[in-house]
Amino acid sequence: MRYFECYVCSDQSETKTCVRCTSRIRGALAALPEQFVWLTLSRQRAQGGGGDGRSSTRLHAPLPGREDTLNLLGPASRQSVTDARDQVGSVPFLETLAGWCEAVVYERGLTPIRRDLTAMIRLLTAHLSWICEQPWCPDFYEEIRDLLRTSQKITMTEPVRQMLKGVMCPSCSMASMVRYLPDVYAARCMNCDSIRLDEHDYRLLVERQVRDAQHAVNP
C-alpha cells in the first residue's frame, strides 16, 4: 500500500490529506452557516464603546456598526483600495468562499453557481474529497479555518476545551480525551477524530476504566 505525507499536517496517510485533517475541514465548513447568522446579529456596536476604529478627533460620522463585523460581512473591493479606511482586516466571508468555489468550478468544468452561502457550502462539501487531493489543499484549509476562527472571535462562540483527566481514549489509549463547550459530544479524542462519545457512551467508558483500575489494584 502506498503512503503519502498529509498535505496539511505532514503525518503519514493513505490519502494525500489524512482522514483527521479532512474531517476538520468538513467540520469547519459545516460550522460556517451558523457563524454567518451570528455575524449578522453582531453588527451593532456596543453602547458607549469605540469598536469602529476611528479617532474621536476626526470629523467623520461614526460607522453604523462594528467595523470588524462589517468588513467581514461586506463585499470585497472590485478595484485597488485607495483609502486605508475603506477595507481592512480579513477577506470578506462570502468572498473567501466564492473564490474557492470559482476555483473548483473552473478546474472541474462545473456549471457556475450563485454567490449564495448555502449553495457555496454545499459545493465545497460535495467536492471536498477532490479538494483534499489537490496540492493547494493546505491553503484551502488555512483560509477556511481562519475564517471560522475570526468569526468565532467576533461572535464570542469560540469553543472552550476541558481536559478530561484520568480518562483514556479507547482507541489510542492516550490521556487525550477532552470536552468542548459548546459541543454536541460529551467527549472526544484530540488524536483520534473518529472517537466522539455522547453522554451515555462516555459514562460507560468511565465506568469500564474505573472497573479495570480497581481490578488492576485488587486482582
N, C-alpha and C positions, 0 to 999 in steps of 0.2 A: 504494500500500500504506500502511495506517495504522500509525504507530509510537506506542508508549507509553513512559512513563517507568517503568522497572522499580520495582516496589513496594519491593524490598529495597535495591538498590544505586543506583537512580536513573539508570542508563545507559539509552540508547535501545534499545528492544526491540520485536520484532514481537508479543510477548506481554506481558501485564501483569506477569509475573515472568520475567526473562530466562532463557535456557537455562542459563547458568552458575550462577545462584542456585538454580534448580530442581534442578540436578544436585547442588549442595552439600547441599540439604535431603534429597534422596534418599539421598545417601551417609551423612549423619548418621543417618537413620532405620535404614539398613542396619547401621550400626555399633553401635546401641544394644543389641540382644540379647546380643552378646558382652560388652559392658560390664556388663550386668546380672549375667552369670555371674561376671565378675571381681570385681564388688562383693560378691557373696555370699561370695566367698573372701577378702575383705579386711576382714571384720567384726572379726576378732580384734585386740585391742590389742597393740602392740609390748611386748615384755617390758621391764619397768622404766621404761617411758615413761608420760607422762601420757596425752594423747590423748582423755581423757574430759571435759576442760574443767572439772573440779571442783577446788576448792581442797582441799589436804590437811588443812586445819584444820576442814573441815565434817564433821559426824558422819553421813555418808551412805555407804551401801555403794557400791563402785565399779560403774560400768556394766559389763555383761557383754560389752563390745566397744567398738569405735571409735565415738565419738559422731557424727562426720560421716557415717560409713557407715550407722549405724543410723538416723539421721534421714532419709537419702536412701532407704533401703530400707523404712522404716516407713510405716504408714498416715497419711493426713492427719487432722488433728483434726476431729471432727464438731461441735465447739462451740468457743466462744471459749476461747483458751488463757489460763489464769489464772496459771500459773507459767512464768516465762521459761525454766525448765529443761525444760519438757515437750516443746517442739518448737522447734528453732532451725534456721537455715540454709535451704537450698533447699527448694522444694516437693518432696515425695517423688517418686521416679522414676515409679512406676506411676500416681500421681495426676496427674502432668503429662500423661501420655499419655491417661489416661481422660478428662480434661477436654476435650481436643481431639477425642477420639472422640465424646463426647457432643454436641459442637457440630456435627460432621459428620453424625452420625446424625439430629439434630433438623432441621437445615437441609435435608438431602436426603431426609428422610422414609424413612430406612432402618430396618431391624429392629435394635434394640439388641443389642450383642454382650457376651460375658462379659469381665470385667476380667482378661483373660489377655494376657500380654506378646506372644505370637506373634500372637494374633488382633488386637490393637490395632495392632501394626506393620503387619500385612497390610492392615487397613482404611485407615490413613493413607497407605500407599504406593499402594494401589489408587485412592484419590481425590486423589492429590497434584496432578494436573493441574487439578482443580476448585479445590482449596485455593489454588493459585497464582494463581487468577483473582479471589480474594476480597480486599477491602481490608484485612482483618486478617492477611493472609499475613506481613507483617513481624513481627507479634507471635508467630506460629507459628514463624517462622524463628529468632527470638531465643531462644525458650524451648527449642526442640529443640537448637539449637547450645549454649546454656548448660548444658543437661542433659548433653550429650555431654562438654563440656569439664570440667564438675565431676566427672563420673565418671572421666575420664581422669586428672585430678589425683590423685584418691584411689587409683586402681589403678596409678598411675605408668606409664601406657601412652600418654602424650602423644607424638605423632609428632615426631621430630626432623627438621628441614628442613636439607638441604645444598644450597647453590647449586652448580650445575654450570657453573663459569666457562668461558667461551670457547665454549660450545655455544649455538647459536641455535635458536629454535623454528622448525620447518619451516613453520608456518602464519603466525605474526605477525612472524617474523624478528627477534624481540627476544631479548635475553640473559636470558630468564626461565625457563630450564629448571632444575628442581630435582628432588631425590630426597628422599623421606620415608622415615624408618626408624622403625618397620617399615612396609612397603608391598609390595603385590604387583607394583607397577610399578617399573622401573628408573629411569624419568624421566617427568616430566610438566611441562606448562607452567602457570605461575601465571596467565597471561592467557587461554589457550585451553583450556577444560575438556575438549575433545574430544581433545587431544593427550596420550595416555598410552601410553608405549612400554615394551615388555618388553625384556629384556636383548639379544635378537637385533636388534630394530629400533633400539634405542639405539646399539648398536655400529655398525650400518650408517650411522646418521645421523652419528656422529662421523667415521667413515672418509670419508664423502662430503664433509663440510665440510673435513676436512684436505686432500683432493684439490683441492677448489675453492680453498682458500687457497694451496696450492702453485702451482696453475695461474695464480692472480692475480699471484703474485710472479715466476714464470717462464713467461710465456705461450708 
